Amino acid sequence: MEVLAAVPVRQAISPKSRLATVLSPRARRLLSLEMAARVVGAIEEAGAQPVVLAADQVVMEWACERGWEGIRDRAPSLNAAAAGAVAEATRRQAGWMIVHADLPLLTAADLGDSLAAVGSGHWVLAPSSDGGTSLIGGSGDPHFDFAYGEGSFHRHLARLRRRSPKVVFRPGLALDLDRPSDLQAALSHPRGRWLADWVTEVEG
């Protein structure tokens, strides 16, 4: 089964406000897009079809310039945006995954198990280290009730319990970059070397 992997990019103008104490507005904006680009690249390498859910025209143009499919996301929340992606996957008769855009350590290998599960008609769920949901995927249910926000992993797990989802623990899916402590954790990881060079270049 083809799998549509949607990456919500919710802000391009002033994203990642919780990093304001360590990064300039320009750096936060560019970092948000750079992480999203790396997530989309990992999805492509893993063999899924990436779609950028663009919350504004800046993101839409950014995606199109890079040759990626973009869907203009006018939804008022991440839950609604994810539901829209599921509806699009259903229209295409494809499986779907929602993959967060702020996963600085993600590689294609981190997505292999999830992609295989969804492609086989199963549901999959990956927690982030702060209790959120970094990836969720499935097929055959265009009306799944998303529950993003603090502690969303356990809410999603409860809603999928009868479907026996595959829970995936992978390094690249565990760390989503929201706070200064997340940035430090990413910088200290071997996969975060690109981030150290990138921050030095942009802020230098």
N, C-alpha and C positions, 0 to 999 in steps of 0.2 A: 504494500500500500504506500502511495506517495504520502509524505508527511510535510505539512506546511508549518514552518517554525516562525512564529511571529515575535518580533522584538519591539516592545513598546518604548519609544523614545519620547518622553513626555514633555521635556523642556529643552530648548536650545538657547534661550536668552539669558536666564539666570538660574541655572541648575545647581544642585548640590550645595544648598545654602549652609548645611551643617559643616562644610569644609571651609567656610569663610575665614576661620581663624588661622588657617595654614596655607590657603591658596587664594590668589587674586581672582576677581570675577572672570577675567579673560581665561585664566588657567582652568578654572572650574568648567567653563563653557566648552573649551577645547578638550578637556579630559573626558567630559561626558560623551562627546562625539567619538573620541578615540576609543574609549572602551566599547561603545556600541559597535564601532567598525570591527573591532577584534572579535566580538561576539558573533556578528554576522559572518565574518570570515571563517570562524570555527564551525558554524552551522553549515556553510557551503562545503567545507572540507569533509565534514561528517556525512554528507550526502543528502541532507534535507533541503527543502526549498525555503530560503529565507524571505520574509516579508517585513519591512519596517513599518510599524504603526506610528505614523508621523503626527505629533500633536500640533505642529504648526507648519507654516509654509517653508520656514528656514530648514527644518528637518527634512521635509519633502524634497526640496531642491538638493540638499546634501545627499540624500539616498539616490536620487536619480542621476546625479553627477558621477556617482560610483557604479552605476549600472545595476543597482538593486531595485527590486520592485518595492514601491511605497504605496501605502494606503493612507489617505488623509484621515486622521483619527480626530473626530470632533466630539468624542465621548467625554462626559464630564468627570469620569473617574477611571482608574485602572481596571476596576471590575467590568465596567461597561465596555472599555476598549478590548479587553480579553474576550468578552462575549461576542463582540463584533468579529474578531478574528476567527472564533469557532464557527460563526455563521458563514464566513467566507470559505473556510475549509470544508464545511458541510456542502456548500454549493458546488465545490470542486470535487466532491466525493473523495476527500483526502482525510488522513488523520491530521492531528494538530498538536503543536507544543507552543506554550508561551514561555519564552526564555528572557529573563531579565537582562537589561542592557548594561548593567554596572557590575560585571563579573570580570575583574582584571586578570584573574589567573586561569580563565577558561581555555581549554583546548578541545580539538575535535574528539580526542580520546575520551574526554569527560562526557560526551554526548552519545557515545556509541551504544551503551546499554539502553538508554532512554529511547533512542531512535529505533532500535530493534524491537523494543517492547511495543511502542505505539504502532510501528509498521506491521506488527503481528496482531493488532487489534486489542492490545491491553492498555491499561491506564498506568501512568507513571507519575511519581511525585518526588521532588528533591528539596530537602530543607537547606536553608542558609544557617550559618552559625548563630544568628541572632533570633532564630525561631520563625523567620519568614519563609516564603516559598520562592525559590530561585528558578524552578522549572516545574511545570505541570503539563501533562499531555494525555490525550485519549482519542477516542473516535466514537461515532455513533450516537452522541448525545448533544444536539445543538442547543440545549437549554441548561447546561451545567451552571450551577449557582456559585460564582466565584466569591471569595471572601478575603481579598488582599487587605493588608494592614498588619499592625503589630501582632505577632503570634499566629500568623495565617496558616502556617504549616499544619498545626493541630486541627484547625477548623476544616481545612481541605481534606486532611486525613479522615476526619470523622464523616465528612460528606461522601467520601469514596469507600468507606469501610466495606460495604456490601459488594463492591467491585473488586476487592482484593488487589489494590494497586501495588505495583512494584515501587518500593522506596529506594532511591538511589543516593548513595553517599559518595561524592567525588570531591577532590580538593578544589577544582575549578568552579564547582557549583556552591561550595560552602561559604565563600567570602564574597559578599556584595559590599561595594565601597560606598558608604554613606557618611561615616564619621572619621575624624582624625585618627582614632585608634585603628580603624579599618585600613586607612592609608599606610600606617606604620606596619601593620601586619602584612600587607601586600608587598611593601618595600623589603621586608625581611625574608620573604619567601624567594627561593631560586627562580620561580616563574615571574617574579616581580622586577627582575633586573631591567626589563624594558621600561617600566614605570619610573625607576630612578633616573634613567637617562632622559626620559621624556620630560619629567618635572624639571630637571636641571636645565634642559634646553629652553623650555617655555618660560620658566620663571627667571632664567638668567638674562 
